[in-house]
Amino acid sequence: MRRRPAVETVVCDACVLINLIMVRRLSLLNRLKGLRFVVAPEARAEVTRSRQIKELEKAFSKRWLREVPLIREGEAELKARLSRDLDEGESASLALASGRGWMLASDEAGILVSMSEKELGKDRQIGTVWLLREAIHQGLLGVEEADSIKAELERCQFAMTFRSFSELI
C-alpha cells in the first residue's frame, strides 16, 4: 500500500477550477491542509471567460495555485497518447499527475475515470465534491454552506447524485 505524503500535490483540470470560481470558493485551494494544487498550462488555457481568468490569475499571484509544464521524461509522450481519447487539458493534467505521482482533480467522467485509474491507481482522481467534503471535514465549510454551493453548482448544470453533503460525512 502506498504511503500518503504529508502534503499531497493535486493537478487541477479546468473543470474543477471553473466550478470553484463559479461558486467563489477558489480560495479553498489555499485553505485545505495537506494539499498543494498545480495546473498544467494546457488546462489553464481552457479557462477562457474574462472573470474566470481574473480569478485564476489572483490564485496564481497569491500562490494558491502553481503552473507546472510537462517537462520530465515521458510526460509529453504520455500526453500525446492520452490525447487520442481526451482533450488537451485532460490529457496534460493526467500526464502530469501520472509522471509525478500526484493526484488528479477533475469532474470529467467516462473514459477519463478509467484512464485515470489505469495511470494513477485507484482513488487517485478527486473532484469538486471531494474538495467540498474535505473542506467540511477540515472545518472550513459547514454542511449548510456546502449544500448552498451544491445548489449553485446544480443551477450551472453540475449534477450531483446526493441530496445533501450530510449524506457524505
C-alpha positions in Angstrom: 0.0 0.0 0.0 1.3 3.4 -0.9 2.0 5.8 2.0 0.4 9.2 1.6 2.9 12.1 1.8 2.4 14.9 4.4 1.5 17.2 1.6 -0.2 15.7 -1.4 0.1 17.5 -4.8 -3.1 17.7 -6.8 -3.2 18.5 -10.5 -6.4 20.5 -11.3 -8.2 20.2 -14.5 -10.0 23.2 -15.8 -13.5 21.9 -14.8 -12.7 21.9 -11.1 -11.1 25.3 -11.3 -14.1 26.7 -13.1 -16.5 25.1 -10.7 -14.7 26.7 -7.7 -14.5 30.0 -9.4 -18.3 30.0 -10.2 -19.1 29.5 -6.5 -16.5 31.9 -5.3 -14.5 29.2 -3.5 -11.2 29.2 -5.3 -9.5 30.2 -2.0 -10.2 26.7 -0.8 -7.1 25.7 -2.7 -5.1 27.8 -0.2 -7.0 26.7 2.9 -7.2 23.0 2.5 -4.5 21.5 4.7 -2.3 18.7 3.4 -2.9 19.6 -0.3 -0.9 21.6 -2.8 -2.5 22.5 -6.1 -1.0 22.8 -9.5 -2.3 23.1 -13.1 -0.8 22.2 -16.5 -0.6 25.1 -19.0 -3.0 23.3 -21.3 -5.7 23.1 -18.6 -5.1 26.7 -17.6 -5.7 27.7 -21.3 -9.2 26.1 -21.1 -10.3 28.8 -18.7 -11.4 31.4 -21.2 -14.0 33.7 -19.7 -12.6 37.1 -18.5 -13.9 37.0 -15.0 -12.7 33.4 -14.5 -9.3 34.3 -15.9 -9.1 37.2 -13.5 -9.9 34.9 -10.5 -7.4 32.3 -11.7 -4.7 35.0 -12.1 -5.4 36.1 -8.5 -4.9 32.5 -7.4 -1.5 32.4 -9.1 -0.4 35.7 -7.7 -1.4 34.6 -4.2 0.4 31.3 -4.8 -2.8 29.2 -4.1 -2.0 27.5 -7.4 1.1 26.9 -9.4 1.6 26.2 -13.1 3.7 23.1 -13.9 4.6 22.3 -17.5 5.2 18.8 -18.8 9.0 18.7 -18.9 10.0 15.4 -17.4 11.0 12.5 -19.5 8.0 10.6 -20.8 5.4 13.2 -19.9 4.9 14.7 -23.4 4.8 11.2 -24.9 2.1 10.1 -22.4 0.1 13.3 -23.1 0.3 12.5 -26.8 -1.0 9.0 -26.2 -3.8 10.2 -23.9 -4.8 13.0 -26.4 -6.2 10.3 -28.7 -9.1 10.0 -26.3 -9.0 13.1 -24.1 -8.9 16.8 -24.8 -5.7 18.8 -24.4 -6.3 19.9 -20.8 -7.4 16.5 -19.6 -4.5 14.7 -21.3 -1.9 17.2 -20.0 -3.4 17.0 -16.5 -3.4 13.3 -16.4 0.1 13.0 -17.9 1.4 15.5 -15.3 -0.2 13.6 -12.4 1.0 10.3 -13.7 4.5 11.4 -14.4 4.9 13.0 -10.9 3.0 10.5 -8.8 0.4 13.2 -8.0 -3.4 13.1 -7.7 -5.8 14.4 -10.3 -8.7 16.8 -9.6 -11.3 16.5 -12.4 -15.0 16.3 -12.6 -15.0 14.6 -16.0 -16.4 11.1 -16.1 -16.4 8.4 -18.6 -13.2 7.4 -20.2 -11.1 9.8 -18.1 -12.1 7.8 -14.9 -10.9 4.5 -16.4 -7.7 6.1 -17.9 -7.0 7.9 -14.6 -7.4 4.6 -12.6 -5.0 2.9 -15.1 -2.4 5.7 -15.0 -2.7 6.8 -11.3 -4.2 3.9 -9.5 -7.5 3.5 -7.6 -8.8 6.5 -5.7 -6.3 9.0 -7.1 -8.8 11.1 -9.0 -10.8 13.5 -6.9 -13.2 16.3 -7.9 -15.2 19.3 -6.7 -17.4 17.2 -4.5 -14.4 15.6 -2.8 -12.8 19.0 -2.2 -16.0 20.4 -0.7 -16.4 17.4 1.5 -12.8 17.7 2.6 -13.4 21.4 3.4 -16.3 20.3 5.7 -14.0 17.7 7.4 -11.4 20.4 8.0 -13.9 22.8 9.4 -13.6 25.3 6.5 -17.3 24.9 5.4 -20.4 23.9 7.2 -22.9 21.4 5.7 -25.5 24.1 5.1 -22.9 26.2 3.3 -21.7 23.2 1.2 -25.4 22.5 0.3 -25.8 26.0 -0.8 -22.7 25.7 -3.0 -24.2 22.4 -4.3 -27.4 24.1 -5.3 -25.5 26.9 -7.0 -23.4 24.4 -9.0 -26.5 22.4 -9.9 -28.1 25.6 -11.4 -25.0 25.7 -13.6 -25.6 22.2 -14.8 -23.2 20.4 -12.5 -25.4 17.5 -11.3 -24.8 15.6 -8.1 -26.4 12.3 -7.1 -26.9 13.1 -3.4 -29.4 15.5 -1.7 -27.1 16.9 1.0 -23.4 16.8 2.0 -24.7 15.4 5.3 -25.0 12.1 3.4 -21.3 12.1 2.6 -19.8 12.9 6.0 
